[in-house]
């Protein structure tokens, strides 16, 4: 298999490396500037995407995608985007900007949304009529 010139994540394949036992390896150059040798099977399977400089970045992106609430609906609240985090004691809580059916924008913690908060606190009777109809 010839991988020279191909890109895998942040790595550019420069050429063949010395085999590691019976496993072929490749010399790669990372966008951060480091060069290293990696196993062919790890490159092709997507297990190695950087020299190690971006491991935490990849994990964070994967977790954010996995636990994203964007475009999810909680009663009359639609999650529009993640607004950041709020530190409470030792833990950190994701903050989400939501749009209520009444038009108000409100920032809430994920736990408030998943725990049953279904509106911004508005007194709009149309919002409550919609909610009552959906629970009948």
matplotlib code that plots the C-alpha trace (Angstrom):
import matplotlib.pyplot as plt

x = [0.0, 1.4, 0.4, 3.1, 1.5, -1.8, -3.3, -4.8, -6.2, -3.3, -0.7, 0.9, 2.6, 6.2, 7.4, 7.9, 9.4, 11.2, 8.8, 7.8, 8.1, 6.0, 3.9, 4.6, 5.1, 5.2, 7.0, 4.6, 4.7, 2.2, 0.8, 2.3, 5.8, 6.7, 7.7, 7.2, 6.7, 3.3, 1.9, 0.1, -2.9, -3.4, -3.2, -5.6, -8.1, -8.1, -6.7, -3.8, -4.7, -2.0, 1.4, -0.4, -0.7, -4.4, -5.6, -7.5, -8.9, -10.2, -11.7, -13.4, -14.9, -16.2, -17.7, -19.3, -20.9, -22.1, -23.7, -24.9, -28.4, -28.4, -31.7, -33.3, -36.7, -37.7, -41.4, -41.6, -37.8, -35.6, -31.8, -30.1, -26.4, -24.0, -23.2, -20.3, -19.8, -20.6, -18.2, -20.1, -17.7, -15.5, -17.8, -18.5, -22.0, -22.8, -24.9, -27.3, -29.0, -32.7, -35.5, -39.0, -42.0, -43.1, -39.9, -37.9, -34.3, -33.1, -29.8, -30.1, -28.0, -28.3, -29.7, -32.5, -33.6, -33.3, -34.9, -38.2, -37.8, -40.1, -40.5, -38.7, -41.1, -43.3, -47.0, -48.0, -51.3, -50.6, -47.5, -49.4, -52.3, -49.8, -48.2, -51.6, -52.7, -49.4, -49.9, -53.5]
y = [0.0, 3.4, 6.3, 8.9, 12.3, 11.4, 13.2, 11.6, 14.2, 16.6, 14.3, 14.3, 11.1, 11.7, 8.1, 4.6, 4.0, 1.1, -1.8, -2.4, -6.2, -7.4, -4.2, -1.5, 2.1, 5.5, 8.7, 11.6, 15.3, 17.0, 20.5, 21.5, 20.8, 17.5, 14.5, 10.9, 7.3, 5.7, 2.3, 1.9, 0.2, 3.1, 5.7, 3.9, 3.0, 6.7, 5.8, 8.2, 11.7, 13.8, 13.5, 13.8, 17.6, 17.5, 14.5, 16.7, 18.8, 15.8, 14.3, 17.6, 18.0, 14.4, 15.0, 18.3, 16.6, 13.7, 15.8, 18.7, 20.0, 22.3, 22.1, 20.0, 21.0, 21.1, 22.1, 25.5, 26.0, 25.4, 25.2, 27.6, 27.4, 26.6, 29.8, 28.6, 27.1, 28.1, 27.0, 26.0, 24.8, 22.1, 21.3, 23.0, 23.3, 23.8, 26.9, 26.8, 29.8, 28.9, 30.6, 30.3, 30.0, 33.4, 34.9, 35.4, 34.3, 32.6, 31.0, 27.8, 25.0, 21.6, 20.1, 22.7, 21.7, 17.9, 18.3, 19.7, 23.5, 23.9, 27.7, 30.9, 31.9, 33.8, 34.3, 34.0, 32.1, 30.8, 29.0, 27.3, 26.3, 24.6, 22.8, 21.7, 20.4, 18.4, 16.7, 15.7]
z = [0.0, -0.9, 1.4, 0.6, 0.0, 1.7, 4.7, 7.8, 10.2, 10.9, 9.5, 6.1, 5.0, 3.9, 3.2, 4.5, 7.9, 9.5, 10.1, 13.7, 13.9, 11.0, 10.9, 8.3, 9.5, 7.8, 8.5, 9.0, 9.5, 11.8, 11.2, 14.5, 13.0, 14.7, 12.7, 13.9, 12.7, 13.0, 12.3, 8.9, 10.4, 12.9, 10.1, 7.8, 10.6, 11.8, 15.2, 14.8, 13.6, 15.0, 16.7, 20.0, 20.0, 19.2, 21.3, 23.8, 21.0, 19.2, 22.4, 23.2, 19.7, 19.9, 23.3, 22.3, 19.2, 21.2, 24.0, 21.9, 22.5, 19.5, 17.5, 20.2, 21.6, 25.2, 25.4, 23.9, 24.1, 21.0, 21.7, 19.4, 20.4, 23.2, 25.0, 27.1, 30.5, 34.1, 36.9, 40.0, 42.8, 41.3, 38.3, 35.1, 33.5, 29.8, 29.1, 26.2, 24.5, 23.8, 21.9, 23.4, 21.1, 22.5, 21.0, 24.2, 24.4, 27.6, 28.7, 30.7, 32.0, 30.3, 33.6, 33.6, 30.1, 30.6, 34.1, 32.8, 32.1, 29.1, 28.7, 29.4, 32.2, 29.9, 30.5, 26.9, 26.8, 23.3, 24.6, 27.4, 25.0, 22.7, 25.7, 27.1, 23.6, 23.2, 26.6, 26.1]

ax = plt.figure().add_subplot(projection="3d")
ax.plot(x, y, z, "-o")
ax.set_aspect("equal")
plt.show()
